[in-house]
C-alpha cells in the first residue's frame, strides 16, 4: 500500500508543478461545475488493535480500494468556492492476528463506505492550487456493518472533518483535469468485542482519498 500511496503522490506532484506555472485555467474557470472523479481510498488507521478485548491482539481495519464520486462546486469569488462532495468505495473489512512465530493470519468480509461532505475551497491568486476544509459524514454499509449495528450497536455513521489540497491543470483550452488528495478524520468504535464487553474504544481514523476528476461546466 505504501508504494501505491507514493505513486499517487508522485503523480499529483507532477500535475501540481505544471499547474502552478500555468494559471490560465483558473482565470477561465466556470462559476458552477460538476466534477465526476475516480481514484483510490486509503484507510491509514486500524479500527482496533485488540478487537476481542482479551489480549490476543486481533486487529481490525478497512482495506484500500477504488473510489468513485462527484463534486458540485460553486465559485462565489475568484478565490473562494463552496463544494458538495459524495464518494463511494467497496472497501472491505479485514481482521488479522500474528502468532508467536510472526506468521499473520487474516480474513476479510465485504463492506462499503460512503463519504459525503460540504466544504470550502480557497485558491490563492495566480495559481491553480486550492485548499480544502470542511465537514461531513463517513457511513459504513454492507451486511457486515448492518450485522454489527444490529447485534452490538455499532454506530456506522460518523461525523468527520476534511482537510485536503487539489490542483486544476489545463490539458487543452477546453479540457482540464483536477487532482486532489484529502483526508477524512473521525473517531470510530467498531464494537467487535465479545458479548458483554463489546466496546473497543473510539480511535482516530484517517481515511484518505486521492482522485482525478474531469470538471464539467454548468454555468459561467
C-alpha positions in Angstrom: 0.0 0.0 0.0 2.9 2.3 0.7 4.1 2.0 -2.9 0.6 2.8 -4.2 0.4 5.9 -2.0 3.9 7.1 -3.1 3.0 6.6 -6.7 -0.3 8.6 -6.3 1.6 11.4 -4.5 4.2 11.5 -7.2 1.6 11.8 -10.0 -0.2 14.5 -8.0 3.2 16.3 -7.5 3.9 16.4 -11.2 0.5 17.8 -12.0 0.8 20.4 -9.2 4.2 21.6 -10.6 2.8 22.1 -14.1 -0.4 23.8 -12.9 1.3 26.3 -10.6 3.1 27.8 -13.6 0.1 27.7 -15.9 -2.7 29.6 -14.1 -4.7 30.3 -17.2 -7.3 27.6 -16.4 -8.1 29.3 -13.1 -8.9 32.5 -14.8 -11.3 30.8 -17.2 -12.9 28.6 -14.6 -16.7 28.3 -14.6 -18.9 29.5 -11.8 -20.8 26.2 -11.4 -19.0 22.9 -12.1 -19.9 19.2 -11.8 -16.8 17.0 -11.4 -17.1 13.2 -11.6 -13.9 11.6 -10.3 -12.2 8.2 -9.8 -9.4 7.4 -7.5 -8.1 5.4 -4.6 -9.2 5.1 -1.0 -6.5 4.6 1.7 -7.6 4.0 5.3 -4.4 4.6 7.3 -5.5 3.7 10.8 -6.6 0.5 12.4 -10.1 0.4 13.9 -8.9 -1.7 16.8 -5.7 -3.5 17.8 -7.2 -6.0 20.3 -10.7 -6.4 18.8 -11.6 -9.4 21.1 -10.6 -7.4 24.2 -8.7 -10.5 25.5 -5.0 -9.6 24.7 -5.0 -11.8 21.6 -4.1 -8.6 19.6 -6.6 -9.3 16.8 -6.6 -6.2 14.6 -9.4 -4.8 12.5 -9.1 -2.3 9.6 -10.6 -1.3 6.3 -8.7 -2.2 3.1 -7.6 0.1 0.4 -9.9 0.2 -2.6 -11.0 2.1 -5.7 -13.4 5.1 -5.2 -15.8 6.9 -7.5 -17.8 10.0 -6.8 -18.7 13.5 -7.8 -18.5 17.1 -6.7 -20.7 20.1 -7.3 -18.7 23.4 -7.0 -19.9 27.0 -6.8 -17.2 29.7 -7.1 -18.7 32.7 -5.4 -15.4 34.7 -5.8 -12.2 34.4 -7.8 -10.5 32.7 -4.8 -13.3 31.0 -2.8 -15.9 28.3 -3.5 -18.4 26.1 -1.8 -18.4 22.4 -2.7 -20.7 19.4 -2.1 -19.0 16.1 -2.5 -20.0 12.4 -2.4 -17.9 9.3 -2.9 -18.4 5.5 -2.7 -15.8 2.8 -2.2 -16.4 -1.0 -1.8 -13.8 -1.2 0.9 -13.7 -4.5 2.7 -13.1 -5.0 6.5 -10.2 -7.2 7.4 -9.3 -8.8 10.8 -5.9 -10.3 11.3 -3.6 -11.7 14.0 0.1 -12.6 14.3 1.1 -15.8 16.0 4.3 -16.3 18.1 6.3 -17.2 15.0 5.4 -14.0 13.3 3.0 -15.6 10.8 0.0 -13.4 10.1 -3.5 -14.9 9.6 -6.3 -12.8 8.3 -9.8 -12.8 6.8 -11.9 -10.2 5.2 -15.6 -9.5 4.6 -17.5 -7.4 2.1 -18.5 -3.9 3.0 -18.6 -0.4 1.6 -18.0 3.2 2.7 -20.0 6.3 1.7 -18.2 9.7 2.1 -20.3 12.9 2.0 -19.2 16.4 2.8 -19.7 20.1 2.3 -16.5 22.2 2.2 -14.9 25.5 1.4 -12.2 25.8 -1.3 -9.6 28.5 -1.2 -7.5 29.2 -4.3 -4.6 31.6 -3.9 -4.2 34.2 -6.6 -2.2 33.4 -9.7 -2.2 29.6 -9.1 -4.3 26.6 -9.9 -3.9 25.2 -6.4 -6.8 25.1 -4.0 -7.0 24.1 -0.3 -9.9 22.2 1.1 -11.5 22.4 4.6 -14.9 21.1 5.6 -17.1 18.6 7.4 -19.2 15.7 6.6 -20.0 12.1 7.4 -18.5 8.7 6.8 -21.1 5.9 6.6 -20.2 2.2 6.6 -22.6 -0.2 4.8 -23.0 -3.7 3.7 -24.0 -6.9 5.5 -21.1 -7.0 7.9 -21.8 -3.5 9.2 -25.5 -4.0 9.3 -25.0 -7.1 11.5 -22.6 -5.1 13.7 -25.1 -2.4 14.1 -28.0 -4.7 14.9 -26.1 -7.0 17.3 -23.7 -4.7 19.2 -25.0 -1.2 18.5 -22.0 -0.1 16.3 -22.6 3.4 15.1 -22.0 3.1 11.4 -22.3 6.8 10.6 -19.6 9.1 12.0 -19.1 12.9 11.7 -15.8 13.8 10.1 -13.5 16.7 9.4 -12.0 17.1 6.0 -8.6 18.6 5.1 -7.0 18.5 1.6 -5.3 20.0 -1.3 -6.2 20.0 -5.0 -5.0 21.3 -8.4 -6.5 22.1 -11.7 -4.5 21.5 -14.9 -5.5 22.6 -18.4 -4.9 19.7 -20.8 -6.4 21.7 -23.7 -8.1 25.1 -23.8 -11.5 23.3 -23.3 -10.4 20.3 -21.3 -9.0 20.2 -17.8 -8.3 17.7 -15.0 -8.4 18.1 -11.3 -6.1 16.1 -9.0 -6.9 16.1 -5.2 -5.8 14.4 -2.0 -7.9 14.8 1.1 -8.2 13.2 4.5 -11.4 12.3 6.4 -10.6 12.4 10.1 -13.1 11.0 12.7 -13.5 8.8 15.7 -14.9 5.3 15.4 -15.5 2.3 17.7 -16.3 -0.9 15.7 -17.6 -2.7 18.9 -16.3 -6.1 17.7 -15.6 -7.4 21.2 -17.5 -10.4 22.7 -20.9 -10.1 24.3 -20.8 -8.0 27.5 -17.5 -6.4 26.5 -18.1 -5.2 23.0 -16.7 -1.7 23.1 -13.2 -1.4 21.7 -12.9 2.3 22.4 -13.1 5.1 19.8 -9.9 5.5 17.8 -9.0 8.3 15.4 -9.4 7.2 11.8 -7.7 8.8 8.9 -9.2 7.8 5.5 -7.5 9.4 2.5 -8.9 9.8 -1.0 -6.6 10.5 -3.9 -8.6 11.3 -7.0 -8.6 12.5 -10.6 -11.7 14.3 -11.9 -13.0 16.0 -15.1 -14.7 19.3 -14.4 -17.9 19.9 -16.5 -19.1 23.5 -16.9 -22.7 24.0 -15.8 -22.7 27.9 -16.0 -20.3 30.8 -16.2 
